[in-house]
Amino acid sequence: MNPELPNPDESTPSGLPPEAEETGQPTARRATWMEKTAAVLFCVFCIELGLFLLVYPWLDNYWSRNWLIQLRPEWTSMLLSQQFRGAVSGLGILNIFLGFLEVMRLSRFARP
């Protein structure tokens, strides 16, 4: 068995990075471009999915040809009910709200 070598990028036993232990205050880590891009794409995804779930159940031409209705014909009355469509639209509103919350949190990537 080979002994593990210490990684210089790891934090010290106190849990703080080595630079922070010297000054006593934690240093802020800059976000990578991948983290920023992922955050923006997550916002866009949430808002798009929310808009889809908000509108799609009320398009009768498309919703009545839903693959779930064709898979389980006994569920047709439930899937076509106004209450179920409202529940799906409610999930859409929650997704839109989550997307806008994440847009507000994008300021965490602003440079100090």
C-alpha positions in Angstrom: 0.0 0.0 0.0 1.3 3.4 -1.0 0.8 6.2 1.5 -1.4 9.0 0.2 0.4 12.2 -0.6 -1.3 15.4 0.7 -3.0 17.4 -2.0 -1.9 21.1 -1.9 -5.4 22.1 -3.1 -7.1 20.6 -0.1 -8.1 22.6 2.9 -6.2 22.5 6.1 -7.4 20.5 9.2 -9.5 23.5 10.3 -11.5 23.3 7.2 -10.4 26.6 5.7 -8.1 27.0 2.7 -4.5 27.7 3.6 -4.8 31.4 2.6 -7.8 31.9 4.9 -6.0 30.4 7.8 -3.3 33.0 7.6 -5.7 36.0 7.5 -8.4 34.4 9.6 -11.1 35.1 7.0 -12.3 32.8 4.2 -11.4 33.7 0.7 -14.1 33.8 -2.0 -13.8 31.3 -4.7 -14.5 32.5 -8.2 -17.0 30.6 -10.2 -15.9 29.0 -13.4 -17.5 29.7 -16.8 -19.1 26.2 -16.7 -20.8 27.0 -13.4 -22.1 30.3 -14.7 -23.3 28.7 -18.0 -25.0 25.9 -16.1 -26.8 28.4 -13.9 -28.1 30.4 -16.8 -29.1 27.3 -18.7 -31.0 26.1 -15.6 -32.9 29.4 -15.4 -33.8 29.1 -19.1 -34.9 25.5 -18.8 -37.1 26.2 -15.8 -38.8 29.1 -17.4 -39.3 27.2 -20.7 -40.6 24.1 -19.0 -42.9 26.3 -16.9 -44.4 28.0 -19.9 -44.9 24.7 -21.7 -46.7 23.2 -18.6 -48.8 26.3 -18.2 -50.1 26.4 -21.8 -50.0 22.9 -23.2 -52.8 21.3 -21.1 -55.2 23.9 -22.5 -54.5 23.2 -26.2 -57.3 20.7 -26.8 -56.0 19.6 -30.2 -52.7 18.4 -28.7 -53.7 17.4 -25.1 -56.4 15.0 -26.2 -53.8 13.2 -28.4 -51.6 12.7 -25.4 -49.5 9.4 -25.5 -50.6 8.7 -21.9 -54.2 8.6 -23.0 -53.4 6.2 -25.8 -51.3 4.0 -23.3 -54.0 3.9 -20.6 -57.5 4.5 -22.1 -59.1 4.0 -18.7 -57.4 7.3 -17.5 -58.9 9.4 -20.2 -61.6 11.0 -18.0 -59.0 12.0 -15.4 -56.4 13.2 -17.9 -59.0 15.3 -19.8 -60.6 16.8 -16.6 -60.2 20.5 -15.8 -58.7 19.8 -12.4 -55.9 17.7 -13.8 -55.1 20.3 -16.4 -55.1 22.9 -13.7 -52.7 20.8 -11.6 -50.3 20.5 -14.5 -50.6 24.3 -15.1 -49.9 24.8 -11.4 -46.6 22.9 -11.8 -45.8 25.2 -14.7 -46.3 28.2 -12.5 -44.0 26.7 -9.9 -41.3 26.1 -12.5 -41.6 29.7 -13.8 -41.3 31.0 -10.2 -38.3 28.8 -9.6 -36.7 30.0 -12.8 -37.1 33.7 -11.9 -35.8 33.0 -8.4 -32.7 31.5 -9.9 -32.4 34.6 -12.2 -32.3 36.7 -9.1 -29.7 34.5 -7.6 -27.4 34.9 -10.6 -25.9 37.9 -8.8 -23.9 35.5 -6.8 -21.6 35.3 -9.8 -21.0 39.0 -9.9 -17.5 40.1 -9.2 -16.9 41.8 -5.9 
